[in-house]
Amino acid sequence: MNYKINKQDIVKKFKAFVDSKSSKEDDFGNNSKKKQVGPLDKYEILLQFRYLYEWLLNNIKLDIRRSYIHDDNSFKKTYSKLQNHINNKIRTNSQGNIYLSVNNDKVKLFGTPKEQDYYITANKNNLVNLFRQIVEEIISLLNDELPEDPNRVMLRDDIKLRQDEWVSSIKDRVTADKIAENILINIPEDILVSIHSCGRFDEFSTIFKEVYNSLLEASNEHEREAILEIINKNNIDQIISDVRNSCAMSELFIKERKNEI
């Protein structure tokens, strides 16, 4: 006799589990507001979705054991089949994107904060509906009706290597000159052209820090890390002084050249 999941009972049990969680920051993770995430971040989000599969397996394990109470080999074979399927859920497609396919692509997840919010933190009904799709997938697997995913399994070591390359490319793009340029274009021109006047030094410093903080807030965590390696609370006052003095000397030089002409 082959083991069969009681879909209605396991979904009911899962709903009770979700209801028991009083905080949005539950076992599945928390609400991420990142605007952009790197490969390792996506992998961590996909692990939260894979946890749903693990929860299902943990909660049907005893039933599987009961079904094969006198047949250890069948129990081990069925349990290993499910465990291997779950361990290999996170894969990479031909475009190099990591993903987790639910129920033969009925739902396809790419590890974005938007998916995390929609299925995990926004509405428990979304989470329960996703879990139903997972149960149906496992039922198809047990019945040998689930097509095999041809794409490559994505291991954490592969993701970590890609993440290191991704972060390195960010650091190449985030340079001191580019940070300064992004800040200066947001400072009013009338302040820049009269920066040699000591009366505007404080105003320049205040706006510089406001724009700098806005730049940090608008950046993802890896961009912030790269920016903070160049400008941080320990050196920002000195950098502001250097930039301000450079602007002042530039404006004075322009004025002198105009007078000579």
MARRO-852355 format. One record per residue: residue in one letter; residue number from 1; x negated, y, z of N, C-alpha, C, O, CB in turn. Coordinates in pm, whole numbers. Each point is the difference from the previous one (the first is absolute). Glycine has a CB too. Layout:
N
PT residuo num     nu     nv     nw    cau    cav    caw     cu     cv     cw     ou     ov     ow    cbu    cbv    cbw
PT       A NUM      X      Y      Z      X      Y      Z      X      Y      Z      X      Y      Z      X      Y      Z
...
REM end
This chain:
261
PT residuo num     nu     nv     nw    cau    cav    caw     cu     cv     cw     ou     ov     ow    cbu    cbv    cbw
PT       M   1    -85   -120      0     85    120      0    -88    125      0    -88     15     85    272   -139     39
PT       N   2   -161    212   -219    -76    124     -7     57    103     96    121      5     25   -177    -53   -264
PT       Y   3    -35    130    294     42    104     94     73    111    -76    -42     42   -108   -152    -96    261
PT       K   4    304    102    -94     76    110    -58     21    109    105     34    -27    115     81   -132   -273
PT       I   5   -137    283    115     19    114     91    148     34     10     70      3   -101   -299     87     43
PT       N   6    275    -65    179    135     52     20     -9    152    -12    -32     70     96    100   -266     57
PT       K   7    -40    246   -274    -20    141    -30     81     89     93    -52    100     50      8   -160   -287
PT       Q   8    169     26    259     86     85     82    -54     11    142     -1    109     57    198   -176   -197
PT       D   9   -240    -44    197    -49      1    138   -130     77     14    -17     75     96    128   -294    -61
PT       I  10   -204    201   -130   -130     66     14     12    150    -23    -71     78     64    -41   -288   -139
PT       V  11    200    252    -15     21    144    -21     65     62    123    -35    111     41     57   -147   -289
PT       K  12     72    -36    307     66     47    123   -103     15    112      3     98     75    213   -210   -144
PT       K  13   -306     18     79   -105      4    102    -94    118    -24    -44     66     94     59   -316    -68
PT       F  14    -44    274   -153    -89    112    -32     67    134     32    -65     90     53    -42   -228   -234
PT       K  15    234    150    150     73    123     32     -3     26    149    -17    114     43    166   -147   -243
PT       A  16   -132    -71    280     -4     15    146   -139     45     44    -14     80     93    191   -257    -67
PT       F  17   -280    125    -94   -137     39     32    -22    148    -31    -59     73     80    -19   -307   -127
PT       V  18    126    278    -70    -15    140    -39     77     90     97    -50    105     41     24   -172   -283
PT       D  19    147     26    279     81     79     93    -66     13    137     22     98     71    183   -174   -192
PT       S  20   -287    -22    157    -63      2    131   -112    103      9    -49     32    108    106   -272    -83
PT       K  21    -96    291   -142   -107    100     -3     58    139     18     72     50    -86   -210   -198    -64
PT       S  22    108    209    259     59    131     30    -78    114    -60     53    111    -13     35   -205    221
PT       S  23   -214     70   -246    -85    105    -55    -24    -24   -147     -2   -114    -46   -108    146    268
PT       K  24     93     78   -297    -34    -12   -142   -140    -57    -16    -32    -60   -103    182    253     49
PT       E  25   -236   -175    156   -134    -54     -7      4   -141     56    -41    -24    114    -65    254    -93
PT       D  26    156   -323   -102     18   -137     45   -111    -89    -51   -107     48    -39    354    -13     44
PT       D  27   -222   -166     -5   -102    -96    -41    -38     13   -146   -105    -48    -40    191   -104    212
PT       F  28     -3    217   -252    -26      9   -143    -90    117    -37    -45      8   -114    264   -114     76
PT       G  29   -246    198    131    -85    114    -33     72    129     31    107     -1     60   -221   -132   -237
PT       N  30     56    245    135     61    129     30     20     82   -125    -42    -38   -109    -63     33    333
PT       N  31    171    118   -205     39     87   -111   -120     82    -45    -44     89     72    281    -79     13
PT       S  32   -289    -38   -203   -116     70    -51     41    114    -90     88    -15    -84   -221   -195     99
PT       K  33     70    327      3     33    118    -80   -112     35    -97     -5    112    -51    146    -28    239
PT       K  34   -232   -180   -214   -108     29    -93     54     28   -140     93    -66    -46   -246    -78    182
PT       K  35     93    242   -202     41     29   -137    -70    -91    -98     51    -24   -110    -10    260    174
PT       Q  36   -157   -288    -25    -74    -89    -87    -73    -99     87    -50     37    107     24    141   -286
PT       V  37     18   -302    136    -69   -101     79   -101    -72    -86     16    -12   -122    185    -15    270
PT       G  38   -305    -22    -84   -100    -75    -70     34   -149     -4     99    -41     59   -268    211      9
PT       P  39     87   -250   -137     28   -142    -13     14    -73    133     89    -84     17   -211     92   -230
PT       L  40     35     25    309      8    -68    130    127     38     74     59    -84     68   -309     79    -57
PT       D  41    292    130    -23    125     44     62    119    -76    -59     89    -43     72   -189    271    -30
PT       K  42    100   -243   -174    108    -72    -67      3   -146     46    106    -58     21   -126    211   -220
PT       Y  43    -98   -209    215     -9   -138     45     60    -14    141     72    -95     27   -280     61   -168
PT       E  44    177    130    229     54     -5    135    152     12      0     68    -65     79   -281    165      7
PT       I  45    268    -17   -175    145     13    -10     61   -130    -51    103    -46     51   -125    293    -93
PT       L  46    -42   -308    -58     51   -127    -54     -7   -111    105     82    -91     -1   -155    162   -228
PT       L  47    -24    -63    319     -8    -98    109    124      8     89     45   -101     54   -296    116    -58
PT       Q  48    306    106     19    122     16     79    116    -75    -65     83    -60     68   -164    283     14
PT       F  49     87   -218   -215    104    -74    -71    -27   -151      6     93    -80     11    -56    278   -164
PT       R  50   -163   -235    145    -32   -143     10     37    -55    138     29   -118     16   -215    149   -183
PT       Y  51    183     57    266     38    -42    135    143    -53      2     31    -89     80   -188    260     17
PT       L  52    245   -121   -182    138    -49     -8      2   -148    -37     80    -77     53      0    306   -118
PT       Y  53   -169   -267    -26    -13   -141    -37    -51    -82    119     48   -111     26    -92    178   -267
PT       E  54    -53    -11    311    -57    -70    115    104    -17    110      7   -104     66   -234    196   -122
PT       W  55    309     13     76    107     -8    100     96   -113    -39     41    -80     85    -60    329    -34
PT       L  56     54   -256   -178     90   -105    -47    -59   -138     25     68    -88     52     21    244   -227
PT       L  57   -214   -175    140    -64   -131     18     -5    -39    148     27   -114     36   -163    154   -243
PT       N  58    101     57    291     -6    -29    144    136    -39     57      9    -77     96   -199    238    -78
PT       N  59    295   -108    -79    134    -24     54     73   -119    -64    110    -36     42    -99    278      5
PT       I  60    -74   -302   -147     59   -123    -56    -92   -120     24     35   -113    -34     83    250   -142
PT       K  61   -234   -113    235    -96   -108     21     60   -115     81    -19   -117    -33   -166    287     22
PT       L  62    256   -136    116     60   -104     85    105    -80    -77     11   -121     17    -54    263    185
PT       D  63    119    -74   -285    101    -70    -81    -66    -94   -100     49   -110    -26    106    306     51
PT       I  64   -267   -152    -81    -74    -87    -94    -50   -124     74      7   -112    -51    -76    313    -88
PT       R  65     19   -179    260    -49   -113     80    112    -99     29    -19   -121     -8   -154    270    111
PT       R  66    292    -95    -71    114    -87     30     42    -81   -123     38   -116     10     39    280    164
PT       S  67    -86    -98   -292     40    -68   -123    -91   -118    -33     42    -99    -60     50    314    -24
PT       Y  68   -218   -201    126    -96   -106    -29    -55    -59    130   -120    -24     13     59    137   -232
PT       I  69    150   -135    314    -41    -44    133    -76   -132     -4    -86    -26     85    282    144      8
PT       H  70   -165   -202   -190    -66   -130    -11    -93     -7   -121    -41   -109    -41    237      6    155
PT       D  71   -227    218   -170    -82      1   -122   -101    115      9     24    109    -53    167   -209    -84
PT       D  72   -301     75    202   -101    104     19    -58     51   -131    -27    120    -15    -27   -223    233
PT       N  73     34     14   -311    -59     41   -128     89     98    -76    -48     98    -56    -68   -319     44
PT       S  74    247    193     13     93     90    -69      7    135     70     10    104    -64    122   -300    -12
PT       F  75   -137    191    209      0    127     75   -123     83    -36     13    119    -31    113   -229    220
PT       K  76   -244     49   -186   -125     71    -29     -1     52   -145    -46    111    -27    -74   -255    196
PT       K  77    172     63   -259      3     40   -141     92    119    -21    -37     96    -69    -11   -332      2
PT       T  78    167    232    126     96    110    -15    -51    127     67      6    108    -58    181   -274     49
PT       Y  79   -237    152    131    -48    116     74   -121     64    -70     -8    122    -10     92   -226    225
PT       S  80   -175     22   -264   -119     51    -69     38     70   -130    -58    102    -37    -79   -286    137
PT       K  81    237    129   -168     47     61   -124     52    141     26    -32     93    -75     91   -321    -16
PT       L  82     19    245    197     54    132     35   -111     93     46     -3    117    -37    221   -223     99
PT       Q  83   -307     54     20   -108     82     54    -93     50   -110    -38    117     -1     50   -246    215
PT       N  84    -48     43   -306    -87     40   -111     69    104    -90    -63     94    -47    -47   -321     53
PT       H  85    238    207    -28     77     96    -81     -4    138     64    -21    101    -69    171   -286    -11
PT       I  86   -129    190    210      2    129     71   -139     63      2    -13    120    -23    203   -202    165
PT       N  87   -292      3   -117   -138     53      6    -43     60   -133    -86     88     -4     32   -259    177
PT       N  88    114    124   -283    -39     46   -134     98    101    -61      0     21   -121   -112   -240     90
PT       K  89    195    280    114    103     90    -51    -57    128    -61     53     48   -101    100   -139    272
PT       I  90   -258    146   -114    -54    127    -49    -95    -28   -117    -99    -72     16    120    178    215
PT       R  91     12    -49   -348    -76    -29   -122    -34    128    -75     43    109     38     71   -333    -53
PT       T  92   -189    208    -91    -35    116    -83     38    -31   -144    -22   -111    -49   -169    176    203
PT       N  93    250     34   -223     42    -21   -139   -111     37    -97   -110     36     42    347      7     25
PT       S  94   -209    -51   -195   -101     25   -103    -48    145     -1   -107     30    -52    208   -211    -83
PT       Q  95    -20    272    191    -39    141      9    -84     30    124    -44    113     20    252    -54   -144
PT       G  96   -230   -161    206    -80     18    121     79     47    119    -58     31    104   -130     19   -250
PT       N  97    322    -43    135     85     44    111     33   -119     90     34   -108    -49     62    293    -93
PT       I  98   -105   -165    273     40   -106     92    150     10     22     58    109     -7   -284   -110    120
PT       Y  99    290   -112    -88    144     -2     16     43   -124     78    -80    -91     23    107    218   -239
PT       L 100     98   -128    254     62   -117     62    136    -17    -65     87     86     11   -211    -53    211
PT       S 101    141   -146   -290    125    -27    -70     94    -80     88    -39   -101     58    -82    106   -278
PT       V 102    246     40    230    101    -68     81    103    -65    -92     58     65    -86    -92     98    275
PT       N 103     54   -292   -168    104    -76    -72    -13     14   -151     93     41    -69     58     -9    264
PT       N 104   -270    -68   -244    -25      1   -145     26    138    -61     70     12   -100    -10   -255     92
PT       D 105   -117    346     72      6    140    -48    138     65     16     26    103    -63   -204   -163    -97
PT       K 106    265      3    242    126     70     30    -33    132     68     67    101    -21     59   -321     44
PT       V 107   -230    218     60    -56    120     61   -151     -9    -17    -60   -104     28    252    128    142
PT       K 108   -253     85   -216   -146      1    -14    -55    117     79     37    115    -25    -24   -224   -204
PT       L 109   -100     80    321    -54    101     92   -147     25    -30    -77    -93    -24    243     23    201
PT       F 110   -204    199   -176   -137     38    -31    -72     65    118   -108     58    -16    178    -30   -221
PT       G 111    -10    -36    355    -67     50    119     -1    151     13    -96     57     51    -42   -256    -63
PT       T 112    245    264    -32      7    146     11     72     41    129     83    -76     51    -82     95   -303
PT       P 113    -33    100    305     72     48    118    150     12    -24     80    -20     92   -285    143    -26
PT       K 114    245    -92   -190    142     11    -33     71   -134     20    111     -5     53   -164    187   -218
PT       E 115    -12   -291    122     56   -134     20      6    -34    148     97    -59     48   -185    -12   -271
PT       Q 116    -18    108    294     -6    -25    143    114     71     72     67    -58     86   -316     33   -101
PT       D 117    271    151    -22    108     77     63    137    -59    -34     86    -14     87   -229    220    -98
PT       Y 118    162   -241   -118    131    -46    -45     40   -132     64    113    -16     46   -151    134   -261
PT       Y 119    -56   -213    218     36   -133     46    -22    -22    151     64    -86     60   -121      8   -287
PT       I 120    -34    155    287    -38    -30    137     52    101    101     45    -38    107   -246    -72   -197
PT       T 121    195    238     58     34     99    101    129     77    -28     60     55     93   -301    -35    -52
PT       A 122    286    -15   -166    114     86    -33    134    -60     37     86     70     55   -221     22   -239
PT       N 123    155   -219    156    132    -59     16    -16   -151     19    -58    -68    -84    165    250    -58
PT       K 124    -55   -233    253    -18   -143     28     72    -87   -103    -40   -115    -21     19    168    266
PT       N 125    126     -1   -309     69    -79   -102    -90    -29   -119      6   -107    -60    210    210    132
PT       N 126   -302     -4   -106    -97    -23   -109    -95   -114     36    -34    -84    -83     49    328     17
PT       L 127    -56   -244    191    -92   -103     47     67   -138     -2    -61    -98    -43    -56    269    185
PT       V 128    239   -178    -95     72   -127      3     27    -50   -142    -11   -120    -27    117    185    246
PT       N 129    -72     25   -309     24    -40   -140   -128    -53    -64      3    -96    -77    180    267     59
PT       L 130   -295   -108     51   -128    -49    -50    -28   -140     56    -49    -88    -70    -38    326     50
PT       F 131    117   -255    147    -23   -131     63     86   -108    -67    -45   -113    -16     -9    229    234
PT       R 132    177    -82   -257     85    -96    -71    -67    -47   -129      3   -118    -35    202    228    132
PT       Q 133   -266    -13   -168    -70    -35   -123   -117    -95     30    -29    -92    -77     95    314    -25
PT       I 134   -132   -199    213   -112    -85     40     48   -141     31    -63    -98    -40    -58    298    131
PT       V 135    233   -211    -20     57   -131     32     36    -74   -129    -28   -119    -14    118    207    233
PT       E 136    -29    -17   -314     36    -63   -127   -125    -47    -74      0   -106    -63    205    252     49
PT       E 137   -312    -67     22   -126    -40    -64    -52   -130     61    -42    -91    -72    -11    332     24
PT       I 138     54   -250    180    -52   -119     67     89   -121    -28    -50   -112    -11    -50    257    191
PT       I 139    229   -124   -192     91   -109    -37    -35    -52   -140     -5   -121    -22    188    220    166
PT       S 140   -208     -6   -237    -39    -40   -136   -133    -75      2    -18    -97    -74    141    295    -20
PT       L 141   -215   -153    179   -129    -67     11     17   -143     49    -61    -93    -54    -48    314     99
PT       L 142    191   -240     57     24   -133     56     67    -92   -102    -19   -122      3     38    223    224
PT       N 143     58    -42   -316     70    -78   -103    -82    -14   -128     47    -54   -100    169    133    195
PT       D 144   -342    -29    -89    -88     -3   -118     59     74   -119    -18    -41   -115    -71   -178    195
PT       E 145    160    327    -52     64     80   -105    -64    138    -16     47     81    -80    165   -205    125
PT       L 146   -317    151     31    -62    133     -4   -119     -2    -95    -94    -77     20    168    123    216
PT       P 147    -73     39   -341   -114      4    -94   -127     43     72      4     80     94    153    -26   -283
PT       E 148   -269   -107    146   -127     36     61    -47    135    -51      8     27   -120    -67   -271    144
PT       D 149     10    327     65    -54    131    -40   -139    -22    -59    -89    -51     69    222    172    113
PT       P 150   -154    -82   -309   -128    -27    -66   -112     95     39   -117    -27    -29    248    -62   -158
PT       N 151    -98    199    252   -102    100     32    -88    -43    117     33    -93     74    121    270   -160
PT       R 152   -266   -110    100   -102    -38     97     38     42    141     54    108     22   -225    -90   -202
PT       V 153    140   -106    276     18     34    141   -100    108     37   -117     -7    -37    200   -226     93
PT       M 154    -36    334     18    -89    110     40    -41    -19    146     83      5     90     28    151   -256
PT       L 155   -239   -178    186    -52    -20    135    -42    133     61    -28     97    -70    -48   -327      7
PT       R 156     73    232    196    -34    124     69   -141     48    -36    -23    121    -11    175   -188    198
PT       D 157   -246    -25   -206   -136     41    -36     -1     73   -135    -75     96    -18    -17   -292    147
PT       D 158    174    149   -222      9     67   -131     57    141     16    -46     95    -62     76   -318    -52
PT       I 159     72    233    199     62    130     25    -98     95     66     -7    118    -35    230   -228     56
PT       K 160   -299     59     75    -97     84     72   -105     54    -97    -38    117      9     75   -250    202
PT       L 161    -84     49   -304    -98     45    -99     60    108    -87    -66    101    -28    -42   -327     29
PT       R 162    232    207    -46     66    101    -84     21    129     78    -12    110    -55    126   -293    -77
PT       Q 163    -81    169    261     21    118     84   -130     80     12      2    123     -9    178   -244    137
PT       D 164   -292     52   -108   -128     70     13    -33     77   -127    -50    113      5    -30   -290    154
PT       E 165    110    116   -274    -24     68   -128     92    120    -15    -41    105    -51    -30   -323    -52
PT       W 166    196    202    147     99    107    -10    -40    119     87      7    115    -44    172   -286     -1
PT       V 167   -221    142    168    -43    107     92   -124     69    -54    -13    122     10    110   -248    186
PT       S 168   -189     47   -253   -121     58    -56     32     98   -112    -62    105    -11    -63   -313     73
PT       S 169    223    173   -147     37     88   -110     63    129     52    -18    106    -60     52   -306    -87
PT       I 170     39    191    258     59    120     60   -110     93     49      7    121    -20    197   -252     88
PT       K 171   -305     73     -4   -109     83     53    -77     68   -112    -55    109     18     37   -262    180
PT       D 172     14     87   -315    -66     63   -115     81    120    -49    -56     98    -49    -43   -320    -16
PT       R 173    232    213     79     86    109    -47     10    114    102     15    116    -38    115   -282    -95
PT       V 174   -138    132    260     14    100    105   -137     54     37    -70    -59     83    279    -54      5
PT       T 175   -249    223   -149   -129     62     27     21    133     70    110     54      2   -211   -167   -203
PT       A 176     -8    166    260      7    128     70     47    112    -93     80     84     39   -263   -161    115
PT       D 177    130     77   -277     37    105    -96    148     -5    -34     66    104     -9   -297   -113    -86
PT       K 178    285   -113     78    141    -13    -37     92     37    117    107     58    -20   -170   -238   -144
PT       I 179     20    146    285     79     39    117      5    152     11    106     59     19   -169   -273    101
PT       A 180    -54    276   -133     -8    146      8     84     65   -109     69     99     24   -299   -116     74
PT       E 181    223    -39   -218     78     54   -112    150     -8     29     74     95    -25   -257   -162   -134
PT       N 182    228    -48    211    142    -17     32     47     96    108    114     46      0   -134   -285    -64
PT       I 183    -70    269    155     36     93    108      1    144    -52     94     75     28   -192   -233    142
PT       L 184     -4    197   -243    -14    139    -44    111     43    -97     41    116      1   -287   -139     30
PT       I 185    294    -70   -113    106     38    -94    132     27     73     93     56    -58   -204   -193   -120
PT       N 186    119     97    305    120     25     78    -13    120     94     92     29     78    -43   -271    -92
PT       I 187   -162    310      8    -20    120     80     32    122    -87    -53     12   -111   -126   -126    255
PT       P 188    264    206    -95     39    118    -80   -120     74    -58   -102     18     67    303      4     75
PT       E 189   -188     19   -266   -111     64    -71    -44    130     67   -118     35      0    200   -138   -212
PT       D 190     15    175    270    -36    128     61    -93    -19    119    -79     89     33    297      4   -108
PT       I 191   -209   -210    140    -92    -28    111   -138    -33    -54   -101     45     55    292   -129     86
PT       L 192   -196      7   -249   -128    -40    -57    -77    121    -55   -122      9     18    220   -233    -73
PT       V 193    -29    313    -12    -70    113    -64    -47    104    101    -85     83    -31    223   -121   -172
PT       S 194    -83     33    325    -44     96    102    -59    -71    120     -2     54    111    178    105   -186
PT       I 195   -226   -282     53    -51    -80    110   -125     61     62    -33    -29    116    129   -173   -225
PT       H 196   -167    287     33   -120     64     55     36     98    110    -87     45     75    -26    -70   -296
PT       S 197    242     59    232     45     88    107     19    -83    127     78    -95      1     36    252   -167
PT       C 198   -184   -123    271      5    -79    124    142    -11     55     31    -97     70   -263    171    -20
PT       G 199    316     21    -80    136     -1     52     82   -118    -50    103    -31     60   -117    276    -47
PT       R 200    -28   -311   -120     78   -110    -57    -63   -136     29     50   -103    -45     27    258   -133
PT       F 201   -187   -156    252    -67   -126     31     92    -95     76     12   -117    -35   -232    237     40
PT       D 202    285    -69     98     88    -84     83    119    -51    -81     43   -114     15   -113    243    188
PT       E 203    122    -42   -289    114    -40    -84    -41   -112    -95     75    -96    -19     19    329     35
PT       F 204   -212   -220    -74    -52   -103    -89    -15   -133     75     39   -105    -51   -160    281    -84
PT       S 205     65   -171    255    -22   -121     79    131    -70     34     10   -122     -7   -216    225    101
PT       T 206    306    -24    -56    130    -56     38     65    -72   -118     48   -112     13    -19    295    157
PT       I 207    -29   -116   -285     64    -60   -118    -79   -122    -47     60    -99    -42     30    325    -26
PT       F 208   -221   -220     74    -85   -113    -39     38   -124     80     15   -109    -57   -203    267     -2
PT       K 209    205   -143    191     35   -114     85    141    -49    -28     26   -120      5   -182    206    170
PT       E 210    247      4   -203    138    -40    -32      4    -83   -128     68   -102     -6     17    309    119
PT       V 211   -158   -161   -215     -3    -73   -127    -69   -134     18     43   -102    -55    -44    320    -73
PT       Y 212   -107   -219    205    -74   -124     28     90   -102     69      0   -117    -39   -214    249     59
PT       N 213    289    -90     79     91    -91     70    111    -52    -92     40   -116      9    -90    237    204
PT       S 214     98    -33   -300    103    -42    -97    -57   -103    -98     68    -94    -40     43    319     61
PT       L 215   -236   -206    -59    -67    -93    -90    -14   -138     65     21   -102    -66   -146    295    -40
PT       L 216     90   -195    233    -11   -126     74    135    -69      8     11   -121    -21   -201    215    154
PT       E 217    294    -17   -103    133    -56     16     53    -61   -130     72    -99      2    -29    266    178
PT       A 218    -79   -107   -292     49    -47   -130    -80   -117    -56     38    -58   -101     41    289     58
PT       S 219   -190   -266    109    -87   -105    -50     35   -135     64     56     -4    110   -237    174   -146
PT       N 220    149   -279    -34     18   -131     63   -117    -23     97    -93     80      5    217   -171   -209
PT       E 221   -117    -17    280    -97    -20    108   -144    -11    -50    -92     43     69    272   -156     59
PT       H 222   -200     58   -247   -136    -16    -50    -54    133    -53   -119     29     13    169   -268    -70
PT       E 223     36    318     -3    -40    135    -43    -33     85    123    -97     75      0    241    -93   -207
PT       R 224    -60      5    311    -28     74    125   -135    -39     58    -77     84     45    323    -70      1
PT       E 225   -274   -143    -49   -128    -48     52   -116     61    -77   -100     41     60    209   -256     10
PT       A 226    -96    221   -202   -106     58    -83    -16    149     27   -111     51      8    157   -224   -184
PT       I 227     68    244    190     -4    144     28    -66     27    135    -82     90     13    289    -58   -150
PT       L 228   -169   -112    238    -51     21    135   -149    -29     12    -67     50     91    292   -108     -5
PT       E 229   -277    -22   -178   -145    -22      0    -74    126    -45   -118     19     31    156   -263    -79
PT       I 230     33    331    -26    -63    122    -53     34    121     86    -89     78     35    100   -175   -265
PT       I 231    118    113    264     43    111     84     80    -57    116     97    -73    -21    -92    234   -175
PT       N 232    -45   -128    318     70    -46    120     -8    106    108    -58    107    -21      7   -347    -37
PT       K 233    108    212    172      9    100    106   -138     43     52    -14    108     58    234   -205      5
PT       N 234   -321     13    -84   -134     32     49    -76     98    -90    -93     67     45     89   -291     61
PT       N 235     44    231   -234    -77     86    -91     85    101    -77    -53     78    -78   -107   -263     57
PT       I 236    293    183     43     86     85    -83    -28    148     18      6     77    -96    167   -252    110
PT       D 237   -204    217    110    -27    143     22   -126     45    -75     -3    109    -56    113   -126    282
PT       Q 238   -213    -69   -227   -122     34    -73     25      2   -149    -52     86    -71    -84   -187    254
PT       I 239    217      4   -232     32     -5   -143     80    123    -41    -24     59   -105     22   -311    112
PT       I 240     99    291     77     79    120    -29    -91    121     -9     15     84    -89    185   -183    206
PT       S 241   -296    108    -24    -93    113      0    -85      1   -128    -20    104    -61     13   -111    314
PT       D 242    -41   -112   -292    -83     -9   -121     81     36   -125    -47     76    -85    -92   -254    195
PT       V 243    261    123   -120     84     27   -116     39    147     -4     -4     63   -106     92   -299    112
PT       R 244    -51    291    110     40    140      8   -114     93    -41     20     95    -75    140   -154    259
PT       N 245   -280     29   -134   -116     83    -34    -36    -13   -148    -41     97    -63    -43   -123    298
PT       S 246    101    -95   -289    -27    -21   -141     98     81    -85    -39     62    -99    -50   -292    148
PT       C 247    217    228     -9    100     80    -72    -31    148     10     14     74    -97    157   -250    142
PT       A 248   -213    219     73    -30    141     21   -117     44    -89      7    106    -63     77   -124    299
PT       M 249   -190    -63   -240   -116     34    -82     38      2   -147    -49     84    -76   -103   -186    248
PT       S 250    238      9   -212     42     -5   -140     77    126    -38    -23     58   -106     32   -307    119
PT       E 251     83    291     74     80    119    -29    -86    126     -1     21     89    -82    177   -200    186
PT       L 252   -294    118    -11    -89    116      3    -85      7   -127    -25    108    -55     19   -120    307
PT       F 253    -39   -105   -299    -81     -6   -121     82     48   -120    -49     74    -86    -86   -265    181
PT       I 254    262    149   -101     88     42   -109     19    151      2     -3     65   -105    120   -286    112
PT       K 255    -96    278    114     21    144     13   -126     77    -43      9    102    -69    156   -143    258
PT       E 256   -283     -9   -147   -125     65    -36    -22      0   -150    -45     99    -58    -50   -168    278
PT       R 257    127    -44   -284    -15    -11   -145     93     98    -72    -38     60   -101    -27   -303    127
PT       K 258    185    259     27     94     94    -60    -50    142     12     16     80    -93    172   -234    146
PT       N 259   -249    188     62    -52    135     23   -116     29    -94    -15    111    -50     87   -122    290
PT       E 260   -155    -93   -264   -115     18    -90     49     27   -142    -59     80    -73    -82   -233    217
PT       I 261    247     87   -182     55     19   -135     62    137    -13     52     35   -106    -10   -281     85
REM end
